[in-house]
Every structure is written in structure tokens, then in C-alpha cells.
Amino acid sequence: MHIPENYLSPATCGVMAVAMVPVWVNAVKKVRQKVPKEKLTLIGVLAAFSFIAMMFNVPLPGGTTGHAVGGTLIALILGPEAACIAVSIALLIQAVLFGDGGILAFGANCFNMAFVLPYVGYGVYSLIRKYAKSEGGELLAAGVGAYAGINAAAFVAALEFGIQPYIAHDAAGMALYCPYGLNIAIPSMMIGHLTLFGVVAVLFTVAVYAFVRRTSPGTIKTGEKTNLK
């Protein structure tokens, strides 16, 4: 899902970076208010966790990749704001040190994976938990949230790719950046994420979440409501 350099126009990159500024400001503010000081170090640990998860990339048609992110899982542990910060840190390190994801596209990558993914995943989880009160319901909510989060992020990335030929082209109509329109970008991104990567995200999130809930429920943001036995 990492967007490399020269696949988005500078204008698109600029808009996405500006859009992330209030998201980061709000995330830092909420983390200071909601996350206890003794748990702040977990953000760094979970950022490293996300970094490792995203290193296992599978190339997709069109120049991007599919992989686990861990954004929904982190949101379930510390909240979506903390997940936003953790995933943003992981993406920054990858872009600067490893060239995984473009530096100019950093704002867009963060918008997709550090904003859309954890907030959608956590929102879907919270909605299901209102009706599914059992232990199984909690894990079901985590799995569905992870599936929704990664596919929402992939869909937004597909839109960013797909609009490029329409907004950035030369006088002859040739695309200057991503050459694939929405009719190609959306299927290319979504087929892999609705199937393989979505299933991986579900299994990965449910397995790790269940393990953490059993072994260290006090670290879970939602742990004060229910405990798996």
C-alpha cells in the first residue's frame, strides 16, 4: 500500500500532507489526554511492531504493494490517536531510511495507513461491540474492524492513484504520474486487499489481540470493559 515517488502529482502530495497536519495535532493532543504516562513508551514499541509488519511487502499491479499494517490492532490497544502516531513514525522511518514509500508521498501514505485505516478499523470495532457483548463478539469485532480498516485504506489509495491521469497530464493527454485511471487502479488495489491481505489482516489482528488480552489485559484500551477468559 506504500505509494512510491512520482506516482502522485506534487499538488496531490501537498494536499494530502496538509490534510494530515490537523490529524497529527489532534492525535498528539488526545494521546496526552487519554494515554497514561506509563503507557506512552508502548507507542514506540507498537511503532516498531508496525514497521516490522509493513516490511513484508507483496508487489501489486500499478506500482504499489500489499502488506499488513497493524493500525487497527494498535488502535484497539491504545486508541486510534496513538495508532496514528505509531504508524506515522513507522512510515517516516521506512521512507527516509529504506525508501519504502516516497518522501513526497509521505503525507498520502500517512493519510491512508495512519489515519483512514486505524480510525475506520476502530470505528467498526466500536460499532459491533455495542451489539456483540460476548468474548467471541469482541474478537469478531476486532477481525471485522481490521478487515474494514485495511480495505478502506486501500480504496483511498486507489482513488489517489486513479485520479492522477485526469488531473496531471501533458498537452497530448498523456499522464505525467500514475498512468492508470480509476477503472484499473481500483480493481488492482481492491482485489488483493479484499481477498488475501484482508484475510491476513483479520487473522493477524485477532490472534495478536486475543494473546495480548489474555496475557496483559491492562495494556488494552478497551480492557477495562471486558476480559477474555
C-alpha positions in Angstrom: 0.0 0.0 0.0 3.1 2.2 0.1 2.9 4.9 -2.6 6.3 5.5 -4.2 7.7 8.7 -5.6 6.4 10.0 -8.9 3.1 8.2 -8.7 1.2 11.2 -7.3 1.5 14.7 -8.5 3.2 17.3 -6.3 -0.2 19.0 -5.8 -1.8 15.8 -4.6 1.2 15.1 -2.3 0.9 18.7 -0.9 -2.9 18.4 -0.3 -2.5 15.1 1.5 0.3 16.4 3.7 -1.7 19.5 4.6 -4.7 17.3 5.4 -2.6 15.3 7.8 -1.4 18.2 9.9 -4.6 18.7 11.9 -4.9 14.9 12.2 -1.4 14.7 13.8 -2.1 17.8 16.0 -5.3 16.2 17.3 -3.7 12.8 17.8 -0.9 14.3 19.9 -3.5 16.3 21.9 -5.7 13.2 22.5 -2.8 10.9 23.4 -1.6 13.4 26.0 -5.1 13.5 27.5 -6.1 9.8 27.3 -3.0 7.7 27.4 -1.4 7.3 30.9 2.3 8.3 31.1 3.3 4.8 32.0 1.9 3.6 28.7 3.5 6.2 26.4 6.5 4.0 25.8 4.2 1.5 24.2 3.7 3.9 21.3 7.4 3.4 20.4 7.1 -0.4 20.8 4.0 -0.5 18.6 5.6 1.7 16.0 8.4 -0.8 15.8 5.8 -3.6 15.6 4.0 -1.8 12.7 7.4 -1.1 11.0 8.2 -4.8 11.0 4.8 -5.8 9.8 5.0 -3.5 6.9 8.4 -4.7 5.8 6.8 -7.9 4.3 5.6 -6.3 1.1 3.9 -8.1 -1.8 4.0 -6.1 -5.1 0.7 -5.3 -6.7 -0.1 -4.2 -10.3 0.4 -0.4 -10.7 3.5 0.1 -8.6 2.2 -0.2 -5.0 2.3 -3.1 -2.5 0.1 -5.1 -0.2 1.1 -5.9 3.4 -0.1 -5.9 7.0 0.0 -2.6 8.8 -1.3 -3.3 12.3 -3.1 0.0 12.6 -6.4 -1.4 13.8 -4.6 -3.7 16.3 -2.7 -0.7 17.7 -5.9 1.3 17.9 -7.5 -1.5 19.9 -4.6 -1.4 22.3 -4.0 2.3 22.8 -6.7 4.1 20.8 -6.8 5.3 17.2 -4.9 8.5 18.0 -1.9 6.6 19.4 -2.2 4.3 16.4 -2.0 7.3 14.1 1.2 8.4 15.7 2.8 5.0 15.8 2.1 4.2 12.2 3.2 7.6 11.1 6.5 7.1 12.9 7.0 3.7 11.2 6.2 5.2 7.8 8.6 8.0 8.3 11.5 5.7 9.1 10.6 3.5 6.2 10.5 6.4 3.8 13.7 8.2 5.0 15.9 5.2 5.7 14.7 2.4 3.5 13.0 4.2 0.6 9.8 2.2 1.2 7.2 4.8 0.2 8.1 8.1 -1.3 9.2 11.1 0.9 6.9 13.4 -1.1 4.1 10.9 -0.8 4.6 10.6 3.0 1.5 12.7 3.7 -0.6 10.5 1.4 0.8 7.3 2.9 0.1 8.5 6.4 -3.4 9.6 5.4 -4.2 6.1 4.1 -2.5 3.9 6.7 -2.1 6.1 9.8 -5.5 7.9 9.5 -8.1 6.1 7.5 -7.0 2.6 8.5 -6.9 2.8 12.3 -9.9 5.2 12.6 -12.1 3.1 10.3 -11.0 -0.1 11.9 -11.6 1.2 15.4 -14.9 2.8 14.5 -16.2 -0.5 13.0 -15.0 -2.4 16.1 -16.7 0.0 18.4 -20.0 -0.2 16.4 -20.0 -4.0 16.5 -19.1 -4.1 20.2 -22.3 -2.2 21.0 -24.3 -5.2 20.0 -21.8 -8.1 20.4 -21.1 -8.3 24.2 -19.6 -11.7 24.4 -16.0 -12.7 24.3 -16.4 -14.1 20.8 -18.2 -10.9 19.8 -15.2 -8.9 20.8 -12.8 -11.0 18.7 -15.4 -10.8 15.8 -15.4 -7.0 16.1 -11.6 -6.9 16.1 -11.5 -9.0 13.0 -14.2 -7.2 11.1 -12.6 -3.9 12.1 -9.2 -5.0 10.8 -10.8 -6.1 7.5 -12.7 -2.8 7.1 -9.7 -0.7 8.0 -7.2 -2.2 5.6 -9.7 -2.2 2.7 -10.8 1.4 3.4 -7.1 2.5 3.3 -6.6 0.5 0.1 -9.6 2.1 -1.5 -8.5 5.6 -0.7 -5.0 4.8 -2.1 -6.7 3.5 -5.3 -8.6 6.8 -5.6 -5.4 8.8 -5.2 -3.8 6.7 -8.0 -6.8 6.6 -10.2 -7.4 10.4 -10.4 -3.8 11.2 -11.5 -4.4 10.7 -15.3 -7.3 13.2 -15.1 -5.6 15.9 -13.1 -2.0 15.6 -14.2 -1.3 15.2 -17.9 0.5 16.9 -20.8 -0.9 18.7 -23.7 -1.3 15.4 -25.6 -3.3 13.9 -22.7 -0.5 11.6 -21.6 -0.4 11.0 -17.8 2.5 12.6 -16.1 2.4 10.4 -13.0 0.4 7.3 -12.3 -0.9 6.3 -15.8 -3.8 4.1 -14.6 -7.3 5.5 -14.3 -9.9 4.6 -11.7 -11.1 1.7 -13.9 -7.7 0.0 -13.4 -6.4 1.4 -10.1 -9.5 0.4 -8.0 -9.6 -3.3 -9.1 -5.8 -3.6 -8.9 -5.8 -2.4 -5.4 -9.0 -3.9 -4.1 -8.9 -7.4 -5.4 -5.8 -8.3 -3.4 -6.9 -6.5 -0.3 -10.5 -7.8 -0.3 -9.1 -11.3 -0.5 -5.5 -12.2 0.5 -4.4 -9.1 2.5 -7.8 -8.6 4.2 -7.8 -12.2 5.4 -4.2 -11.8 6.6 -5.2 -8.6 8.5 -8.1 -10.4 10.2 -6.1 -13.4 11.3 -3.1 -11.3 12.4 -5.2 -8.8 14.4 -7.4 -11.4 16.1 -4.5 -13.7 17.0 -2.3 -10.9 18.5 -5.3 -9.1 20.1 -6.5 -12.3 21.8 -3.0 -13.1 23.0 -2.5 -9.6 24.5 -6.0 -9.6 26.0 -5.2 -12.8 27.8 -1.6 -12.2 28.9 -1.7 -8.4 29.6 -5.3 -7.1 29.7 -4.2 -4.0 31.5 -2.4 -2.7 28.4 -5.6 -2.8 26.3 -7.5 0.5 25.9 -10.8 -1.5 25.9 -9.5 -3.8 28.6 -11.4 -2.1 31.3 -14.8 -3.2 29.8 -14.4 -6.9 29.4 -11.8 -9.6 29.9 -11.3 -12.7 27.9 -11.1 -15.8 29.9 
